[in-house]
Amino acid sequence: MAEIASNNLLRGTVDLLVLRTLLQGPMHGFAIARWIREGSGDVVSFEDAALYQSLHRLERQGLVSSTWGVSTKNRRARFYELTARGKERLVSESAAFRSYAEAVNRLLESKS
């Protein structure tokens, strides 16, 4: 079973959710944040700094690519898109995160 180090949990969670969001197609940062917030029923949200650090980290790793474009509000925006490597990472990291979440749930539900 894959282990997720606790000090990387938050960063890994942000990265995982960004990759999952970009599975929908190219998006700019604000749209990514909105999709995550709305998709989680307003439970999960990130500060802009954490989101853009994640996007830059994922781009350096070749998991996302970016291009400049125009948003629906006719503003210049950087659009991020999932790469083939990013899709592969999404699959592997999703499996690892599910295992981690199941283990945490088992611990939270234990009676002793």
N, C-alpha and C positions, 0 to 999 in steps of 0.2 A: 504494500500500500504506500502511495506517495505521501510524504510528510510536508507540511507547509510550516515554515518557521514563523513563530508569532511576530517577530519584528518585521517581517515582510508581508504580513497578512493584509494590512490596510492598503499598502501600495499594490499588492497583487489583486486585491478586490477591485480597486479602481481600474486597473489595467484590464482585468477580465470583463468588467461591465462595459468599458469603452469598446473593447473588441466585439462584444456581443451586440452592442448598439450599432456598430458599423456594419454588421451583417445585414442590416436593413438597406444599406446603400450609403453613398457619400453624404456627409453632414458636416456642418461647421460646429464649433465648440458650443455655442448656445443651444443649438438643436440637440446635440448629444446630451447635454446637461438636462434639458427639458424631457427628453425621451426616458432617461433614467429616473428622474423625479416622478414623472407621471406614471411610468410603468410600474413603479414600486408603490403607487398609492400615496405619494408624497412622504414616504418613509426614508428613502435613500436620496441624499443630495451631497454634492461636493462643493467645496469652495473653488472659485475659478483657478486659483494657483495650483491646487491638486490636480484638477482636470487637465490643465495645459502642461503641467510637468509630465503627466501620464502620456499625453499625446506626443510630446517631444521625445520621451523615452521610447515609446513604441515606434516612432518614426526612425530614430537612430538604430533600432534593432531590425528595421526592415519589415515590421509587422503591419505598418500603415504607411501610406504615401499621402502627400498633400499637394493641392494646387489652389491657386487663387481663383475666385469666382465672385459672383454677385448673389447676395442673399435675397429672400423673398421680399425684404424691405428695401431692396435696391441699394444695399450697402456692400462694399467690398469685404469679402470674408475668405478665410482659409478653409477649404473643404478637405476633410480627411476621408480616406478610403482604405478598406481592409485589403491587404495583399494576400497572395496565396499562402505565404509563410504565416501571415496573421490568422488565416482560417485554420491552418494546422495547429497553431498554438492555442487557438480558442478551443478546439476539440480536446487537446490534452489537458489544458488548464481547467476546463470545465469538469472533466472527470476527477481531477485531483481535488478541486474545490468541493464537489459533491461528496467525496469520501470524507473530507475534513468536516463538512457540515453534518454528515450522518454521525460521525464520531462524537462531535460536540452534542448533538441531540441525545445520543445514547447516555452521555454523561449527565446531561441536564435532567433526563427522565429517570435516572437510576434512583432506587429507593434507599440505598445505603450510603 
